[in-house]
């Protein structure tokens, strides 16, 4: 039997909802409710593209030149976004995640991240997916299994489906008072208020041709991002305590057939380049863990 590009497929069912979680990256490949596509995923015989559905551990987004320092040590990560000279989206996206437990509507996966060039901290990473009739919850736990303090951040990269059309025709709501413009390498500049700018989506508005690949901060408590689609469905992404930032990506740099078909909405505990700047990093003492939860649902 030919191996699938994303490895073993863990199929979850609850009522007429179905989600597929993959061995490679521990990501969510698909989520549907009946015949409604909630997430814009990828095919069973395809390799994951655009980081869709992947968890971003132990940091989300970019690290400029892959360079950062920790308590007097200068560290160099592999440049996984070579054209922009960045390290991007962590170290677990292409790893095989061990199956711990599988039930009809839930799955628990685990990966042990060992020290490597640019990352000297051993971590145990756990992902728990739970499917309900109209929603999928993802719980992430990072545990420091080393003998020294470890700085960590976490994120995830689902794409909310536009319902078969383009995001241009969707109404987007993002409950954020500030945004973080970036340069041509995707690296952050100065945090600015959204008031009076094209980045103000607090009251919801049609995306039209606007291109987005930027972070939003100063979020509402328990923020919920809404994507109202022309087919009459609304997809929501919620982020639990600890997620202080949201990246929103309209997919304009993807392959032509994939562009603007889904909206990347990425809950993140820290902004881009956080390993280098230290902004919102969580420092785990030996044995300490970070517990997080986010989810996506089809609004009733």
N, C-alpha and C positions, 0 to 999 in steps of 0.2 A: 504494500500500500504506500502511495506517495505521501510524504509528510506535508501537511498544510503549512503555509508560510507562518501562520500565527500559532502553530502547535495544536495541542489538544483544545477542543471546544467544550466549555462547560455551559450547558443549556439550562436556563432557569425558566420556570413557568408559574404563573399565578392567575387564575381565571383565564381570560383571553390575552393576557400580557406575556410576552416572551423577551428574554434578554440572553445574550450570548457573551460570556466572559472567556478570554483567551489565556492559554498557558504563557505565551510570549508577552512579556510586559505586564501581565495581570490586568489587561485592559478590557473595556467593554466594547465589543465589536458591533453589536446591534441591540436596539431596544424598540419594540413595537407593542402597541395595544390594538388588538384586532388587526385591521389592515392599515392602521395609522402609524406611520414612521415617526417616532419621537426623536430619535437621534439619527444624524446623518453619519452612518458608519461605513464599513467596507465589507467586501465580499469574502466568503469562506475560502476561496482560492486565491485571494489577493494578499499582498503584503500591506501592512498598515502604512498609510500615507498621511502626511500633515499632522502627525502625532495624535490622530483622532482616537479618542477613548482611552488614551494612555494616562497612567499616573506618573507624576514628575517628581522623582525622589533621588537624592536628598536635597534637591533645590529645583525650583521651577524657573523657566525663562532663561535669560542669558547671563553669562559671566564674561566681561570684556577681556579679550585676549586669553581667556582661561586662567587669569592670574588673580590670586588672592593670598592673604596671609592670615595666620592664626597664632596669636601669642608668640610672636617672634619668628615663626617659621614661614618662609615664602614657598608657596605651593603653585604648581603648574598642572592644570587639567588639560586633557586632550581637546583639541579644537574640533568639535563635532558640527560646527557651522562654519566650514572653512572660508567661504567667500566673504563673510563678515568678521572673521577672526574671533569667533566666540565659542565658548562651551555652552551647550544649550540643553535644558530639560533633564538634567540629572544623569544617573548611571544605571537605572533599572529598566529602561524602556524595552530593551531587546533581550533581557534575561529570561530564562525559563523559571517560572514561579511554581513552587511545589504546592500540590493540592493537599490541604489539611483536612477539609471536610466539605462534602457536597450533599445538599438536600434538594427537594423539588423546587424551592424558590430561593435558595441561598447557596453561597459558596464562600469558602475561606481559603485564601492563598497566602503563601509565605515565601519570602526571599531573604537570604542572609547576604548582606553586602559586606564583603571583606575589604581591608585596606588595599589601596592601589595607588599608582602615581597620581599625585594631586589630591588624593582623598585618603587620609590616614585613619579614618574612624570606622570601626566595625559597628554595623547596625543590623537589627532584625526588623524587617519590614512586613507588616501584615495588612492585607486587604480583605474586607468582608463586604460582600454584596448581598442585599436583601431586596427581593422583588415583591411588590404588592400589585393590586389590580390595575392601578394607574400610575405607579411610581416606583423608582429604583433608588435605594439608599446605598451610599458607598462610605464605609468607615475605614479610615487609615490609621494605623498605629506604627510609630517609629520608636524603637527601644534601643538605647545605648548599651551594647553588650561589650564595650571596651573598658579600659581602665582609666580613661581620662575624659574630661568634659568634651562634648561634641556639639558643634553648631549645626543646626539643621533648618531646613525650610521644606515645604511640601506644596504640591499643586496637582491639578488634574486637567485634562484637555478634551472634554466632550464637545461635540458639535451639535447644536440644536437644529433639527431638520426644518427647512423652509417649506416642507410639504410638497416637494416635487417641483417647485419653481425656484425663484431666486430670492435671496434675502432682501432685495430691493423693494419688494412688495409687502414686506413685513413691518409691523410696528414694534419698536424695541423700547423697553423700559429698563433703565439701569439706576438703582437707588444709590447714587454716589454723588458727593458734593465736590470732589476734586478728581483731577486726572493727571496723568504723567506723560507728557509728550516725549517722544523719542527721536534720536537722530537716525541717519540712514543705515546705521548698523543695528537698529532696534534697541539702543541703549538709552537709559533714562536721562532726561534733562531736569528741569525744575518742576516740582509739583505745583499745579495751578488750580484755581477754582473753576468749576464748569459753568458757573453763572455767566450768561451772555455769550457763550461759545457754542460751536457746533458739537461739542462733546457733552452737552447737557441733555441727557435722556431721562431725567427724573419724572417728567410728566408723560413720557411715551410719545414717540413720533416715528413716522415712516423713515426707513433707512434711505430709500431711493438709491442714488449712485454713490453715497458716501463710503469711503474706504476707512476701515478702522483696524488698527493693530496696536492697541495702547492699553495701559493699565488705568484702573479707576480705584480711588481710595476714599477715605472718610465715608465709609458705607453706613447705610442704615443698620440698626441692630437686626440680626437675622435677615440679611438681605435676600430678596427674591428678584431675579432677572426674568422678565417676561418677553416672549416672542409671539406676537399675535400674527397668525398666518392668513393669507387670502382664502384658504380652504375652510376657514371658520374655526380651526383648532388653535389653541394656545398652549405653548410649551413653557414650563417654568423651571428654572434652576435656582435652588436655595443653597445657602452656605451657612454652616454652623459656626459656633464659637472658635476663634483661632484663625479663621480665614479673613484677613484684613484687606485683601486686594482682589480685584477681578480683572483679568485680561479679556478684552473683547476683540475678536478677529473675524473680519469678513471674508477671509480666504482668497484675497486677490493675488497672492503669490503662488497659489497652488497650480497644479496642472489645469489647462484650460477647461476640461470637462468637469472639474471639481470646484471651480471657482464660484463662490457666492451661493452654493447649493445648501450650505449649512452655516450656522454662526458659531464660531468657536467662543465659548464662554468658560473661562478658566479660573476656578477659585484658587487663590494662592495665599499662603501665610506671609509671604514677603514679596517685595517688588522685584523687577529686573535688576540684575547686578548686585543682589543682596549679599552674596558671599564676599564681594570686594568692599562694599560700603558698610556692611554690618546692619543695615536697616531691617528691623523686625525679625532678625534671626532668633531662633529659640535655642538656648544652650541646655543640653541634656547632661546631667551628671551621670556617672556610671550607674546603670540599672534603672535610670529614669526613663519614662516614656512620654510621647506626645500622642494624644488621641484627638482625632478630627472626624467630622462627618459632613458630607454634602449629598445632594440628591437632585434628581430630575423627575418631573411628573407631567402628565397630560392634565391640564386644568379642567375641572368639571364645569 
